[in-house]
Amino acid sequence: MKLVIVESPKKCETIQTYLGNDYKVMASQGHIRDLSTKGKGGLGIDVDRSFQPDFVINPDKKKIVDALKRESKKADEVILATDPDREGEAISWHLAEVLHLPLDTTKRLQFHEITKPAIELAMQEPGHINMNLVSSQETRRMYDRIIGFKLSGLLQRKISSKSAGRVQSVTLRMIVDNDEEIAAFVPKEYWTIEATFLVEDTPLTCSLDKIDGKPVEIHSKEEAEQILGRIGEVGALVSLQKVERHVPSKPAFTTSTMQQEAYNRYHFSPSLTQSIAQRLYEGASINGEQVGLITYMRTDSTRISPEFYLHHAKPYIVERFGEAYCGKTKSAKASGKIQDAHEAIRPTGTHRTPEMVKPFLSQNEYRLYKLIYERALASMMADKIEETQTALFDVNGLTFKASGVKTLFPGFEKLLKEEEETKELPLLKEGASYSITKKEGEQKFTKAPARFTEAKVVRLMEEKGIGRPSTYASTIKTLKDRGYVTSDKGVLTPTESGKKTVIVLKKYFPEVVSPEYTANMETKLDEIEEGKESRLEAMNEFYYPFMEKFSEVAEKMYKDPDEETGENCPLCGKPLVVKKGKYGSFVACSGYPSCHYIKKEEKQIVYTGENCPLCGKPLVERKDRKGRTFIGCSGYPSCHYIKGAEKEEKKEAPVAVKKCPDCETGMLVIRHSKKGDFLGCSNFPKCRHVEALEKK
């Protein structure tokens, strides 16, 4: 038996069906080890020993690791098949370390889609763990640990902010900067003017384009009325231009563009899109066949393999639309930020059309699969050919413009409409005059920049080289979880805590919230991956300047004063202030630690209007330790009545055996435990006397 280790349990099910009974497929369920919190600063990094990381098994993965160890000892061979990226490579290396697998002989499978041909090909052509990728991931983790631990601890002490991070903080800064632009915006008045010409009984509305050959600038009602007065009853068509152009389709999805399009179409959050894509990648049962439906969903490449085009896409396009609709695969644009190890996100087979797989998927899975399927196929279809039409009318020195588009050949739009429907102009004759049936001006104001949506933030992160495809969704989720931003239908607004955090970071650590600084770190990671730089060089370049700056700032950054409530401490007379703790805000004495006074919150009693059936006292709303509301007797602890509990099966009354020798007020009753019955005092927990129960 051979053991194959993948990352997710869902993948186990799919891959097991392809490999058969001679193999056993198990999941590591992500990373099994992480940096410890030992050593200087709790970083888990030995700075003095060339930044040697100290890895420990994650507590929640100990059972998984134990199971993998047991099975690896039984197996004839252990094969590593984690995800085909930097994180997946590191997981494979950690597995090899923990399971004591030799790096030079242990097989490492690489596949970008979970289909039978892809798995069989990976088994025939296995590789080995790429240590450059592992070093790159380790460096990334150490960057994040040092920045996260150091800045988070400092911000928590000084301004009660929850955390800071390498990617998180610069992303938050972009959202806060956008909010500041909106707040500072001053709207300006402007006017637009339109005239409607009658073209053979068809009204054609045109916009004012030029005034005496100059660009239109109308800033007041008076100016608008003056221009409206110049418009006569007739206008002449002075120019009619028709230009043929080819419109190419958009490339197949990257992680970023997939998340953006899913938001624009369905308002899916980036994290929701990514989780749906993960399920489509890992596999679904289609007509009894367990198969992955899309290729690997973490990629920034737009490339599609020539093999897929020749063997899948082209035959499908020819059969469904005809030879004329065949295009070609798009090559990825050259950029230092693009990792071209993977293809773009595409379906694993054209025969599994969206309508064919729809009965086997949830609604959201179907929607995203349809987006991916049609975008990928359309990217390999012929260009759309259209004729753009531009008409210019002259009215007393005023130039009015109308535009239209006529489709000559639909091309890829036969499958996927990427733009809104456009209209073509009516039949016009250059030099002819047309009567004006309507003229009107409209007052408008310039608009403030729109608030960033989650999709817009993903696009900006990609453009600026902040993070990688695997981090876009998780970064936004972290900002929401930390309470730094709120999201209303995907529109992001920074909270006061978020704004405050950015203000402090911009003042004391401007480089950390600089997109260039973060993008440069990503470039360093890419260079380590390519073997152009070592982990030690990158860490030396980053660590010492950062720590020097951190030590300097830690001394001069003042702690935010606590907000005073206007009351004085009843014990020592000093002002009471609002403090923030692990479980939220509370009011306490500003004289701490000399004075430990904490003001108890007055709880408002909510009566239900009912009385206790046991003692007759009013029933009230109460909360348990987990914050759940229930209805109980206001006479607690004298009365333990809870509404609804009487519906449960009544327990037998405890059997009293004799008087308790310790407290002498209680009775020893028969109690039950896993180890058997015993005698215990009825006054428990005040009296904890117990005795063995004699069997009679």
Secondary structure, DSSP 8 states (H G I E B T S, - for coil): -EEEEES-HHHHHHHHHHH-TTEEEEE--S-SEEE-S-SGGG-SEEGGGTSEE-EEE-GGGHHHHHHHHHHHHH-SEEEE---SSHHHHHHHHHHHHHTT--TTTSEE---SB-SHHHHHHHHHS-B---HHHHHHHHHHHHHHHHHHHHHHHHHHHHH------TTHHHHHHHHHHHHHHHHH----EEEEEEEEEEETTEEEEEEEEEETTEE----SHHHHHHHHHH--SEEEEEEEEEEEEEE-----B-HHHHHHHHHHHH---HHHHHHHHHHHHH-EEETTEEE--BB-S--------HHHIIIIIHHHHHHHT-GGGB---------TT--TTS--B-BS-TTS-HHHHGGGS-HHHHHHHHHHHHHHHHTTB--EEEEEEEEEEEETTEEEEEEEEEEEE-GGGGT---S----------TT-EEEEEEEEEEEEE-------BHHHHHHHHHHHT-S-TTTHHHHHHHHHHTTSEEEETTEEEE-HHHHHHHHHHHHH-TTTT-HHHHHHHHHHHHHHHTTSS-HHHHHHHHHHHHHHHHHHHHHH------EEEEEE-TTT--EEEEEEETTEEEEEETTTTT---B--------EEEEE-TTT--EEEEEE-TTS-EEEEETTTTT---BTTGGGS-------EEEE-TTTSSSEEEEEEETTEEEEEETTTTT---EEE----
